[in-house]
């Protein structure tokens, strides 16, 4: 195998000067035959093509090595001597050994089409399989050479970015409007109910938020993932997921009824209605996740905005009528029912009618994938609400209300990563299923954007938190400033964790993510039991910060291993078809 290179260019690549490179690699006549065997003339005669300029005077360099695979742009192993036309055979010095290794890794080669250029050589452009050469794995399967994408890959990546940006923008706009309306309702409830009544509302909402994932168990995100991989199977996928959710919702309602009976007599009905609203609202979320898998994020955004708008309108009307906590519960219930009904009608009218199936054998594949993910989601939601339950048990509803003010101001900020990942997650799953390397670049870009936004939000919250609370509530919640500043720091970790958790799930590491969330849940519970008795809401806020930091570290350490594993699979000619379907 002949390799041709200009000495000056090779010296520049090795960090050598022009004179030193010329001394190490003297030019040879075109017809010279040295230690490398056939010369440049033989190569041209064999069909290698002609050349002008530098190519006519290039020395012949032969790199002898066994067959090997390229994994993620790296040579797995290179063996054997590297004799060259400009180096004496048998000369073994440390410098020459280093040069031989570098020459082997550079993967130098002759022009494939007779139009070799320095820029093309410097870019490590992979060769196409030609006559007399061993066929190579296509760049679609193996991935591009480091730093080089084909025109098709660049065009596909730009199209993905445009679609993701448009979807994320629409989702973020809907979230901003919906969250603003929802915050207005919560703010009115805070002013009218007071610390104790608002604490009871926060407790009921937290109970519903914890129990709602029991109707899901990861089915929603699994449905999005499976639709993004196989859109042609969407009716069957959605039907199985919806059937499973109906069965799970019945059990969640029983648990919610039993939990509401533990509350004081005056708030039992309100607690049950709020929990029931969260359970019914999960069906609207399921249809939204279905629209995400179909790459119709705008329908998901419209559905969530419809639900929140109706909730706020009914809530203000009932609060004005003097219904108090019961009015808020009825408003949430009305909005959830409208969202679930609207999602079902839109899906049937615009796409398809799901084929419901209550056969256990039809659930087996979904359950196998969804249960580890669902348990992880339940634990992740639970550890964000553990502080509320511990505060209620140890400090009373007043402390819950103080902490709830800070939590309700920082929690809506999650709409930014949620909106972005709603568009990014299906795109990454689809790119990975096709073996497209643009998914990895999109993953890195998403993490960087969310980290920057998290730093900005945390800085604003720490510096302007007391002023904002004084502007909104005056002296009604004097102890909420410090918890708000601490939870603002947690926003940075929360933003990045949103991305990392979705990336771990996109690589089918559901069980590993379950281990991560279980570890974080136990740590958060221990921290709450240790910090809340002595510090109250401040200790609860610090437990959230430390728990989010631990989750970030666990997910961050897992992803490099996944990337190396995928690189090894993609490097194999038949591996890319097996990677997306792998389960852990």
ChimeraX attribute file (.defattr): number of C-alpha atoms within 10 A of each C-alpha:
attribute: neighborCount
match mode: 1-to-1
recipient: residues
	/A:1	15
	/A:2	20
	/A:3	21
	/A:4	20
	/A:5	20
	/A:6	20
	/A:7	24
	/A:8	17
	/A:9	16
	/A:10	19
	/A:11	18
	/A:12	12
	/A:13	12
	/A:14	14
	/A:15	11
	/A:16	15
	/A:17	12
	/A:18	14
	/A:19	12
	/A:20	13
	/A:21	19
	/A:22	17
	/A:23	12
	/A:24	14
	/A:25	22
	/A:26	14
	/A:27	16
	/A:28	18
	/A:29	14
	/A:30	16
	/A:31	15
	/A:32	17
	/A:33	17
	/A:34	20
	/A:35	18
	/A:36	22
	/A:37	16
	/A:38	17
	/A:39	24
	/A:40	28
	/A:41	18
	/A:42	16
	/A:43	18
	/A:44	13
	/A:45	10
	/A:46	10
	/A:47	12
	/A:48	17
	/A:49	16
	/A:50	17
	/A:51	16
	/A:52	10
	/A:53	7
	/A:54	13
	/A:55	21
	/A:56	16
	/A:57	19
	/A:58	20
	/A:59	29
	/A:60	32
	/A:61	29
	/A:62	25
	/A:63	24
	/A:64	16
	/A:65	14
	/A:66	10
	/A:67	9
	/A:68	11
	/A:69	18
	/A:70	18
	/A:71	19
	/A:72	21
	/A:73	16
	/A:74	13
	/A:75	14
	/A:76	11
	/A:77	13
	/A:78	15
	/A:79	13
	/A:80	11
	/A:81	17
	/A:82	22
	/A:83	19
	/A:84	21
	/A:85	21
	/A:86	20
	/A:87	16
	/A:88	11
	/A:89	14
	/A:90	9
	/A:91	10
	/A:92	10
	/A:93	9
	/A:94	9
	/A:95	8
	/A:96	14
	/A:97	14
	/A:98	11
	/A:99	14
	/A:100	18
	/A:101	15
	/A:102	13
	/A:103	19
	/A:104	21
	/A:105	14
	/A:106	16
	/A:107	14
	/A:108	21
	/A:109	20
	/A:110	22
	/A:111	19
	/A:112	15
	/A:113	14
	/A:114	15
	/A:115	13
	/A:116	19
	/A:117	12
	/A:118	12
	/A:119	9
	/A:120	13
	/A:121	18
	/A:122	13
	/A:123	13
	/A:124	18
	/A:125	19
	/A:126	20
	/A:127	16
	/A:128	15
	/A:129	13
	/A:130	11
	/A:131	8
	/A:132	7
	/A:133	10
	/A:134	10
	/A:135	11
	/A:136	14
	/A:137	19
	/A:138	14
	/A:139	20
	/A:140	16
	/A:141	20
	/A:142	27
	/A:143	23
	/A:144	20
	/A:145	17
	/A:146	13
	/A:147	9
	/A:148	15
	/A:149	18
	/A:150	13
	/A:151	9
	/A:152	10
	/A:153	18
	/A:154	13
	/A:155	12
	/A:156	15
	/A:157	20
	/A:158	13
	/A:159	12
	/A:160	20
	/A:161	17
	/A:162	12
	/A:163	18
	/A:164	23
	/A:165	15
	/A:166	16
	/A:167	26
	/A:168	24
	/A:169	19
	/A:170	21
	/A:171	27
	/A:172	20
	/A:173	17
	/A:174	23
	/A:175	24
	/A:176	18
	/A:177	14
	/A:178	22
	/A:179	18
	/A:180	16
	/A:181	19
	/A:182	19
	/A:183	16
	/A:184	14
	/A:185	19
	/A:186	21
	/A:187	18
	/A:188	15
	/A:189	21
	/A:190	21
	/A:191	14
	/A:192	16
	/A:193	17
	/A:194	14
	/A:195	21
	/A:196	17
	/A:197	20
	/A:198	25
	/A:199	25
	/A:200	23
	/A:201	28
	/A:202	23
	/A:203	22
	/A:204	24
	/A:205	22
	/A:206	22
	/A:207	23
	/A:208	23
	/A:209	21
	/A:210	23
	/A:211	24
	/A:212	27
	/A:213	27
	/A:214	23
	/A:215	25
	/A:216	31
	/A:217	24
	/A:218	25
	/A:219	26
	/A:220	27
	/A:221	25
	/A:222	27
	/A:223	26
	/A:224	28
	/A:225	25
	/A:226	21
	/A:227	27
	/A:228	25
	/A:229	22
	/A:230	14
	/A:231	16
	/A:232	11
	/A:233	12
	/A:234	24
	/A:235	16
	/A:236	17
	/A:237	25
	/A:238	27
	/A:239	19
	/A:240	26
	/A:241	28
	/A:242	24
	/A:243	18
	/A:244	24
	/A:245	22
	/A:246	16
	/A:247	12
	/A:248	18
	/A:249	22
	/A:250	13
	/A:251	12
	/A:252	22
	/A:253	20
	/A:254	10
	/A:255	14
	/A:256	21
	/A:257	17
	/A:258	12
	/A:259	18
	/A:260	21
	/A:261	14
	/A:262	11
	/A:263	17
	/A:264	11
	/A:265	9
	/A:266	10
	/A:267	18
	/A:268	16
	/A:269	18
	/A:270	22
	/A:271	30
	/A:272	24
	/A:273	24
	/A:274	27
	/A:275	31
	/A:276	24
	/A:277	24
	/A:278	25
	/A:279	29
	/A:280	25
	/A:281	24
	/A:282	25
	/A:283	26
	/A:284	25
	/A:285	20
	/A:286	25
	/A:287	28
	/A:288	29
	/A:289	27
	/A:290	30
	/A:291	23
	/A:292	28
	/A:293	30
	/A:294	18
	/A:295	22
	/A:296	16
	/A:297	26
	/A:298	19
	/A:299	22
	/A:300	26
	/A:301	25
	/A:302	18
	/A:303	23
	/A:304	23
	/A:305	22
	/A:306	18
	/A:307	22
	/A:308	24
	/A:309	18
	/A:310	18
	/A:311	26
	/A:312	23
	/A:313	15
	/A:314	20
	/A:315	29
	/A:316	19
	/A:317	14
	/A:318	19
	/A:319	20
	/A:320	13
	/A:321	10
	/A:322	12
	/A:323	14
	/A:324	17
	/A:325	25
	/A:326	20
	/A:327	21
	/A:328	25
	/A:329	26
	/A:330	20
	/A:331	25
	/A:332	26
	/A:333	22
	/A:334	18
	/A:335	25
	/A:336	28
	/A:337	19
	/A:338	19
	/A:339	27
	/A:340	22
	/A:341	15
	/A:342	16
	/A:343	24
	/A:344	17
	/A:345	14
	/A:346	16
	/A:347	17
	/A:348	11
	/A:349	10
	/A:350	8
	/A:351	13
	/A:352	13
	/A:353	17
	/A:354	19
	/A:355	15
	/A:356	17
	/A:357	18
	/A:358	15
	/A:359	11
	/A:360	11
	/A:361	10
	/A:362	18
	/A:363	16
	/A:364	12
	/A:365	11
	/A:366	19
	/A:367	21
	/A:368	11
	/A:369	20
	/A:370	23
	/A:371	19
	/A:372	19
	/A:373	27
	/A:374	24
	/A:375	23
	/A:376	25
	/A:377	22
	/A:378	22
	/A:379	24
	/A:380	21
	/A:381	19
	/A:382	23
	/A:383	24
	/A:384	21
	/A:385	22
	/A:386	22
	/A:387	28
	/A:388	27
	/A:389	18
	/A:390	19
	/A:391	24
	/A:392	18
	/A:393	11
	/A:394	13
	/A:395	15
	/A:396	15
	/A:397	24
	/A:398	19
	/A:399	21
	/A:400	28
	/A:401	28
	/A:402	25
	/A:403	29
	/A:404	27
	/A:405	25
	/A:406	25
	/A:407	22
	/A:408	15
	/A:409	18
	/A:410	20
	/A:411	14
	/A:412	15
	/A:413	19
	/A:414	15
	/A:415	18
	/A:416	22
	/A:417	25
	/A:418	18
	/A:419	22
	/A:420	24
	/A:421	22
	/A:422	26
	/A:423	27
	/A:424	28
	/A:425	26
	/A:426	26
	/A:427	26
	/A:428	27
	/A:429	26
	/A:430	23
	/A:431	22
	/A:432	22
	/A:433	19
	/A:434	17
	/A:435	22
	/A:436	22
	/A:437	22
	/A:438	21
	/A:439	22
	/A:440	15
	/A:441	11
	/A:442	20
	/A:443	18
	/A:444	11
	/A:445	12
	/A:446	18
	/A:447	18
	/A:448	14
	/A:449	14
	/A:450	22
	/A:451	21
	/A:452	13
	/A:453	17
	/A:454	25
	/A:455	17
	/A:456	13
	/A:457	18
	/A:458	22
	/A:459	16
	/A:460	14
	/A:461	22
	/A:462	17
	/A:463	12
	/A:464	13
	/A:465	23
	/A:466	16
	/A:467	12
	/A:468	15
	/A:469	21
	/A:470	15
	/A:471	10
	/A:472	12
	/A:473	14
	/A:474	11
	/A:475	10
	/A:476	15
	/A:477	20
	/A:478	13
	/A:479	18
	/A:480	23
	/A:481	22
	/A:482	18
	/A:483	23
	/A:484	29
	/A:485	23
	/A:486	23
	/A:487	27
	/A:488	30
	/A:489	23
	/A:490	23
	/A:491	26
	/A:492	23
	/A:493	25
	/A:494	27
	/A:495	27
	/A:496	26
	/A:497	25
	/A:498	19
	/A:499	25
	/A:500	23
	/A:501	21
	/A:502	22
	/A:503	23
	/A:504	19
	/A:505	19
	/A:506	20
	/A:507	21
	/A:508	23
	/A:509	21
	/A:510	24
	/A:511	20
	/A:512	19
	/A:513	25
	/A:514	21
	/A:515	16
	/A:516	21
	/A:517	27
	/A:518	19
	/A:519	16
	/A:520	23
	/A:521	22
	/A:522	14
	/A:523	17
	/A:524	27
	/A:525	22
	/A:526	12
	/A:527	19
	/A:528	27
	/A:529	18
	/A:530	14
	/A:531	18
	/A:532	21
	/A:533	15
	/A:534	10
	/A:535	13
	/A:536	22
	/A:537	29
	/A:538	22
	/A:539	21
	/A:540	30
	/A:541	28
	/A:542	23
	/A:543	28
	/A:544	29
	/A:545	20
	/A:546	17
	/A:547	24
	/A:548	24
	/A:549	17
	/A:550	20
	/A:551	23
	/A:552	21
	/A:553	14
	/A:554	20
	/A:555	22
	/A:556	16
	/A:557	10
	/A:558	15
	/A:559	17
	/A:560	11
	/A:561	11
	/A:562	16
	/A:563	14
	/A:564	13
	/A:565	15
	/A:566	21
	/A:567	21
	/A:568	17
	/A:569	20
	/A:570	27
	/A:571	22
	/A:572	16
	/A:573	14
	/A:574	13
	/A:575	17
	/A:576	23
	/A:577	16
	/A:578	11
	/A:579	19
	/A:580	20
	/A:581	13
	/A:582	10
	/A:583	12
	/A:584	10
